[in-house]
């Protein structure tokens, strides 16, 4: 703990870009004023050092993604919502702010930043609506199917007709977001920070890369594991009208 307290804020972020979100949450400038120690930054910003170190340690220790191929549908849904939906919701605000700042400060020399920012804002809006549709419509019905299976009771036809209907919509939206991030990756040269890029530039690109990687895992869990299971169980539970 003492060693971390003596480290410079900018160096901590350089070693693990995920810590940038923690510093942003605490109002600590890791970019232009990242040359001071963590201890000094806490004193300057009236932040409890122990609390900040605990948060930084938690972020640095986050485990790699687990793929729950053998989990019941309700558990897989809980994992998707608590891990991937929560990640998207928590990452959009700081990443939006970083990209807006980059476009404003570096947009003249790097005009691609404006398109990257616009594409991400479109993705942020699209994913926010997409996740709510899953959480309020599709996922509750899949959980109801799991409960019917576990308890041996029948289930009525859903208001959306066949389960293929919302699943097809979700898969189309997944495809749209995948294409959007492929374009962002292309514009950013696979998230390569230019030689004149500042710390915020590096953090924003690292976060974009992580966001895309998380999105790939998120979509994989739904398209390739959850949705096929849901279709199979729907066919078992619901007789054709």
C-alpha positions in Angstrom: 0.0 0.0 0.0 2.8 2.4 0.9 4.6 1.7 -2.4 1.5 2.5 -4.4 1.0 5.7 -2.5 4.4 6.9 -3.6 3.8 6.1 -7.2 2.9 8.8 -9.7 -0.7 8.9 -10.8 0.2 9.0 -14.5 2.4 5.9 -14.1 -0.4 4.0 -12.4 -2.7 4.7 -15.4 0.1 3.8 -17.8 0.5 0.4 -16.2 -3.3 -0.3 -16.1 -5.6 1.9 -18.1 -8.6 0.6 -16.1 -7.5 2.7 -13.2 -8.3 5.8 -15.2 -12.1 5.4 -14.5 -11.3 5.3 -10.8 -9.3 8.5 -10.9 -12.0 10.2 -12.9 -14.7 9.1 -10.4 -12.6 10.7 -7.6 -12.0 13.9 -9.6 -8.2 13.3 -9.9 -6.5 14.5 -13.2 -4.3 11.6 -14.4 -3.4 13.4 -17.6 -2.1 16.9 -17.4 -1.4 16.7 -13.7 -0.5 13.0 -13.5 3.1 13.8 -12.5 2.4 13.8 -8.8 2.3 10.9 -6.4 -1.0 9.2 -5.5 -0.5 10.4 -1.9 -0.1 14.0 -3.1 -3.1 13.7 -5.4 -5.3 12.5 -2.6 -4.2 15.3 -0.3 -4.8 17.9 -3.1 -8.2 16.6 -3.9 -9.3 15.8 -0.3 -9.6 12.1 -1.1 -9.1 9.3 1.5 -5.9 7.5 0.4 -7.0 4.1 1.8 -10.3 4.2 0.0 -8.7 5.1 -3.3 -6.0 2.4 -3.0 -8.7 -0.1 -2.3 -10.6 0.8 -5.4 -7.5 0.8 -7.5 -6.6 -2.6 -6.2 -10.0 -4.0 -7.0 -9.9 -2.7 -10.6 -6.4 -4.1 -11.1 -7.4 -7.5 -9.8 -10.5 -8.0 -12.0 -10.5 -11.5 -13.4 -10.5 -12.5 -17.0 -13.9 -13.2 -18.6 -15.5 -16.6 -17.9 -17.7 -18.3 -20.4 -20.5 -20.1 -18.6 -21.4 -22.6 -21.3 -22.9 -25.1 -18.8 -24.9 -22.7 -16.7 -28.7 -22.7 -16.5 -30.3 -19.9 -18.6 -31.3 -17.8 -15.5 -27.7 -17.9 -14.2 -26.3 -17.0 -17.6 -28.7 -14.1 -17.8 -27.7 -12.9 -14.3 -24.0 -13.1 -15.4 -24.6 -11.2 -18.6 -26.5 -8.4 -16.8 -24.3 -8.1 -13.8 -21.0 -8.3 -15.8 -21.6 -7.1 -19.4 -24.6 -4.8 -19.1 -23.1 -3.2 -16.0 -19.7 -2.8 -17.8 -21.4 -1.0 -20.7 -23.4 1.3 -18.3 -20.4 2.1 -16.2 -18.0 2.7 -19.1 -20.1 4.8 -21.4 -19.9 8.1 -19.3 -16.1 8.3 -18.9 -15.4 7.1 -22.4 -17.9 9.6 -23.8 -16.2 12.4 -21.9 -12.7 11.3 -23.0 -13.7 11.1 -26.7 -15.4 14.5 -26.6 -12.3 16.0 -25.1 -10.1 14.3 -27.7 -12.2 15.5 -30.6 -12.2 19.0 -29.2 -8.4 19.2 -28.5 -6.9 17.0 -31.2 -9.7 17.0 -33.8 -8.0 19.5 -36.1 -4.8 17.3 -36.4 -6.7 14.0 -36.2 -10.1 14.5 -37.9 -10.9 10.8 -37.6 -11.6 11.5 -33.9 -14.8 13.3 -34.8 -16.2 10.2 -36.6 -14.9 7.9 -33.8 -16.7 10.0 -31.2 -19.9 10.1 -33.2 -19.8 6.4 -33.8 -19.3 5.7 -30.2 -22.1 8.0 -29.2 -24.4 6.1 -31.6 -23.3 2.8 -30.1 -23.8 4.1 -26.6 -27.4 5.1 -27.3 -28.1 2.0 -29.3 -26.7 -0.4 -26.6 -28.5 1.4 -23.8 -31.9 0.9 -25.5 -30.9 -2.7 -26.6 -30.0 -3.8 -23.1 -33.3 -2.4 -21.7 -35.3 -4.4 -24.2 -33.4 -7.5 -23.2 -33.8 -6.8 -19.4 -37.5 -5.9 -19.7 -38.9 -8.2 -22.4 -36.7 -11.1 -23.6 -34.7 -12.0 -20.4 -37.7 -12.2 -18.1 -39.5 -14.6 -20.5 -36.4 -16.8 -20.8 -36.2 -16.9 -17.0 -39.9 -17.8 -16.9 -39.1 -20.7 -19.2 -36.3 -21.9 -17.0 -38.7 -21.8 -14.0 -41.3 -23.8 -15.9 -38.6 -26.4 -16.8 -37.3 -26.6 -13.2 -40.8 -26.9 -11.7 -42.6 -28.9 -14.4 -45.4 -26.5 -15.3 -46.6 -25.2 -18.7 -46.1 -21.7 -20.0 -48.5 -19.6 -22.1 -47.6 -18.1 -25.5 -45.7 -14.8 -25.0 -47.2 -11.5 -26.3 -44.4 -11.3 -28.9 -45.5 -14.6 -30.5 -42.6 -16.8 -31.2 -39.3 -16.4 -29.3 -37.5 -16.1 -32.7 -39.0 -12.6 -33.0 -37.2 -10.8 -30.2 -34.1 -13.0 -30.6 -33.8 -12.1 -34.3 -34.2 -8.4 -33.4 -31.4 -8.7 -30.8 -29.1 -10.5 -33.2 -29.6 -7.8 -35.9 -28.8 -5.2 -33.3 -25.7 -7.1 -32.3 -24.6 -7.2 -35.9 -25.1 -3.4 -36.2 -22.9 -2.7 -33.2 -20.3 -5.1 -34.4 -20.1 -3.3 -37.7 -19.9 0.1 -35.9 -16.9 -1.1 -33.8 -15.2 -2.5 -36.8 -15.3 0.9 -38.3 -14.0 2.5 -35.1 -11.1 0.0 -35.0 -10.4 0.8 -38.7 -10.4 4.6 -38.1 -8.2 4.3 -35.0 -5.7 2.0 -36.7 -6.6 -0.8 -34.4 -6.6 1.6 -31.4 -3.0 2.7 -32.0 -2.2 6.0 -30.3 -0.4 8.5 -32.6 3.0 9.7 -31.6 1.6 13.1 -30.4 -1.1 11.5 -28.4 -1.5 12.4 -24.7 -2.3 10.2 -21.7 -6.1 10.8 -22.3 -5.6 9.7 -25.9 -3.9 6.4 -24.8 -6.6 5.8 -22.1 -9.5 6.5 -24.5 -8.1 4.1 -27.2 -7.3 1.4 -24.6 -10.9 1.7 -23.2 -12.4 1.6 -26.7 -10.4 -1.6 -27.4 -11.6 -3.2 -24.1 -15.1 -2.1 -24.9 -15.0 -3.8 -28.2 -13.5 -7.0 -26.7 -16.2 -7.0 -23.9 -18.9 -6.5 -26.6 -17.6 -9.5 -28.5 -17.8 -11.7 -25.4 -21.2 -10.3 -24.5 -22.6 -11.0 -28.0 -21.0 -14.5 -28.0 -22.7 -15.4 -24.7 -26.0 -14.4 -26.1 -25.9 -15.4 -29.8 -24.0 -18.7 -29.3 -25.1 -19.9 -25.9 -28.2 -18.2 -24.4 -30.3 -17.8 -27.5 -29.9 -21.3 -28.9 -30.8 -22.7 -25.4 -33.8 -20.4 -25.3 -35.0 -21.6 -28.7 -34.7 -25.2 -27.8 -36.6 -24.8 -24.5 -39.3 -22.7 -26.2 -39.9 -25.6 -28.7 -40.2 -28.0 -25.7 -42.6 -25.8 -23.7 -44.8 -24.0 -26.3 -47.0 -26.0 -28.7 -47.6 -24.4 -32.1 -50.9 -22.5 -32.1 
